[in-house]
Amino acid sequence: MNIPVLYAGNRKIFCGVLLSVLSMLKYHKDPLTIYLYTMDLSEVDPRFEPFGEDQRDYLEKLCKEVNPGSAVHLVDVKSFYEKTLFHAPNQDNQYTPYSFLRLYADRVEGMPDKLVYLDTDTMLCGDVEELYKIELGKAEFAGVRDRYGCHFFGVNYINSGVLLLNLPRIRATRVFERALEACGKKKIFLPDQTTINRLCKKKKILPRRFNDQKEVREDTVVRHFSMTILWFPRFPKIFTTRNIKPWQFEKVHEILQESTFDDIFALYQSKSEEIPF
């Protein structure tokens, strides 16, 4: 089965996409169609250069080595961003503007009706096909409850780092379109995630194995290296945050004490001289 997968980001975060795809290729041997949404915002921040054609070529080469039927598509969505959020109050938030790009999936021509969206800090521990084959029915999207948000923003508040998208329903209800409109009007905490949760008419809640935000468990399919809140037991109202990403190999080992992806890390490091950063 050919699985369509969407990532969004810029050139600097290609390391995350590559690690995620390498882990995906370990378990999925059928074709993959990968979409890389990107845009050039170097006029806003010199670090915000788009994914390059050299990076697309490199990723496609790796995918085709596993299955010749795979393909990687580079999609420039800046025109959509300029029309909706370029001067919006949420352009400057705790994440980069690239976190919004998934919300243009319903506008890009030629996208499949159903696809998997993954953040660039996700790693696969099983076959992505398990996620893709889930029936969505009339749900606009499916996802896993956010580890923290479900306690503060509602029990069914979904983490948007791993989503199974139903684009015909998203277009019909205009949930992404309305979310972008809301983000364009006033400052919102976690704007892209909060608005789609708030405006969604019907979403499907998935088991945490499809977006494990804490650790790898026996049945984990996707491990998401999302931000962790650390509480101080003696001072329960005081906390700090920790945000360790897959490409921080030493911290993953020493602080998180995770060794699940050692083979992927080693493969990545063996290719370091040829990777187009």
Buried (B, 14 or more C-beta within 10 A) or exposed (E): EBBBBBBBBBBBBBBBBBBBBBBBBBBBEBBBBBBBBBBBBEEEEEEBBBBBEEBBEBBBEBBBEBBEEBBBBBBBBBEBBEEBBEEBBBBEBEEBBBBBBBBBBBBBEEBBEBBBBBBBBBBBBBBBBBBBEBEBEEBBBBBBBBBBBBEEBEEBBBBBBBBBBBBBBBBEBBBBBBBBBBBBEEEBEBBBBBBBBBBBEBBBBBEBBBBBBEEBEEEBBBBBBBEBEEEEEEEEEEEEEEEBBBBBBEBBBEEBEBEBBEEBBEBBEEEEEEBBE
